[in-house]
Amino acid sequence: MTAPFSEDQTPDPFDGFDEPMTGELDLEERRALRRVAGLSTELEDITEVEYRSLRLERVVLVGVWTEGTAEEAENSLRELALLAETAGSQVLEGLIQRRQRPDPATYIGSGKAAELRDIVIATGADTVICDGELAPSQLRHLEETVRVKVIDRTALILDIFAQHAKSREGKAQVELAQLDYLLPRLRGWGGNLSRQVGGRAAGGVGIGGRGPGETKIELDRRRIRSRMAKLRRQIEEMAKSRETKRGERRRNAVPAVAIAGYTNAGKSSLLNRLTGAGVLVENALFATLDPTVRRTETPGGRAYTLADTVGFVRHLPHQLVEAFRSTLEEVTDAGLVLHVVDGSDPDPEAQIDAVREVFREIGADRVPEIIVINKADAADEMALARLRRREPNSIVVSARTGAGIAELRQMIEEQLPGLEAEVKVLLPYDRGDLVAQIHERGEVAEQEHLAEGTLLRARVPADLAGELAPFEALTPTS
């Protein structure tokens, strides 16, 4: 797999300034605390504890290949390795098993689970990560066999999100997704699982058999549900603020463009290149969780907003899609989507399909999109040509070198929504406010200063065309 470019190669839009960019400060802060391999505090017997935080260190990866080609299965496992490394792990071994369907008991089957236990002992791993979402029973049975901590792909992604969330809204969304995942997987051992009852319900147990009527695990479930309800209310309140800002942009007729795509495809680098935003850029999966909205202009001078959004991934956990729905509305409400694809990835078509699957889930599949094939400087020419044939409305760029960026700006200008009317008007010099609106909200093709006023030919939104209608009659005949 070709390694994407690092943040050191990212162009600096504020070249010449001594002050570091916001993204550089964020990157320094994120790297200030890193996990150290080999300092594990894990218990040898995982049944000695009821709850275990994700302290990922030395891991073995396991995947079940049920459909597609062997190459696709290997790509999925490579992506899992990148996810594990992003979470702070050291990947020791990766295994793929061919099965028609995952084993309902242990995910990989009892025989393979025993083999996996031998590999865990031989490598000294303390965690097994499965490339899929495991049912609570599968998680428990596999853990009982391999005798180390077992997590699935969903828990791994949630852990990465928890590390990278920075804003109040992002932290609340991640916590909600984690609790939604944890609720059916709460576990206890020994007396914690026995239901204690009180009063006559003790059924003749007698003195000493009557308890509080609620076990610890049931109490935890109730507390989690209460916390989830509180988080949902908080996210709804924060979503109102986001909707207010979007409504203000709509009232001002400022078109919205969203940058979306697969994680680590270069979305933040593209935003920095187009707007000079200076947001964090890191060669890691899910480096961006908190959306950034910046205002910029087309080459013709028309203003629009550009929003950077959270990256998608194959089999994105449904808990995250639900929790981040208010954030993903930046894509749903956009007039145009820049769908960024990593052109250097071994399987970019699968990236496109995975992102479009999420688009369908959030109701953004009808929004016009431009496929932006990024990292052209590291991609194979044959792969780029294949993608261009598959996606006619596409463009090849490199956010690192700036190649193709000018053509992309022009493409955005041509496909921005909202310029329904073409007008030719003569505005008196005391109506400079209308001249300013045409320049800000439309595209000016011709402008000439005459004795009677300013003559303009431009494309403008329908509501502005209505305001300009009285001045069309003043247009001099040719």
ABEGO torsion letter per residue (X at the ends): XBBBBBAAABBBAABGBABBBAAAAAAAAAAABBBBBGABABBABAAABABBBBBBBBBBBBBBBABEBAAAAAAAAAAAAAAAAAAGBBBABBBBBBBABBBAAAGAEAAAAAAAAAAAAAAGBABBBBBEBBBAAAAAAAAAAAGBBBBBAAAAAAAAAAAABABAAAAAAAAAAAAAAAAAABBBBEAAABBBBBEAAAGGAEBGABBAGBBAAAAAAAAAAAAAAAAAAAAAAAAAAAAAAAAAAAAAGBBBBBBBEBBGAGAAAAAAAAAGAGBBBBBBBGABABBBBBBBBBAAGBBBBBBBBBBBBBGBBAAAAAAAAAAAAAAAABABBBBBBBAABABAAAAAAAAAAAAAAAGAAABBBBBBBBGAAABBAAAAAAAAAABABBBBBBAAAGBGAAAAAAAAAAABBGBABBBBBBBBAAAAAAAAAAAAABBBABBBBBAAEBBBBBBBBAAAAAAAAAAAAABBBX
